[in-house]
Amino acid sequence: MDDKTRDRLIALAREAAAKAHAPYSRFHVGCAVMAEDGSVVTGANMENACYRLGLCAEQSALTAAQHAFGLGRITHVAVAGGPNSNGTIAGEDIITPCGGCRQAIAEAASLSGRDIVVISASATGEEVLEMTISQLLPAGFGADVLPET
């Protein structure tokens, strides 16, 4: 992936984070998911007063990806976010997917047969970490260990 495409994905993830519904944590996260053909969908975290019913940005974007082009076509996932202060997302800490989201990305990787690249960025997009899902979730549990039906 070239720098221009990577920067575009990070920018889209940052834009999605601005649209998050996070009134309780005030921590906004956005995610951009790219397919083989370069098409992109986004998602943001959506909190709920019943905390466990909240939805991570990655899960939101992966759901949109399944509907738009299918999980098996995903090549890259970009995540960015940080604390929201006065309507602006701030912070230099790199935001990586939580364990559950890593598992969901690994599911997409299993379907696609490729080691999906995960681009994690700070709120400003200036700090970036790029790893594959197998690096983020070593020895992960996947569909490959389940019996065939």
Secondary structure, 3 states (H helix, E strand, C coil): CCHHHHHHHHHHHHHHHHCCECCCCCEEEEEEEEECCCCEEEEECECCCCHHHCECHHHHHHHHHHHHCCHHHEEEEEEEEEEEECCEECCCCCCCCCHHHHHHHHHHHHHHCCCCEEEEECCCCCCEEEEEHHHHCCCCCCHHHCCCC
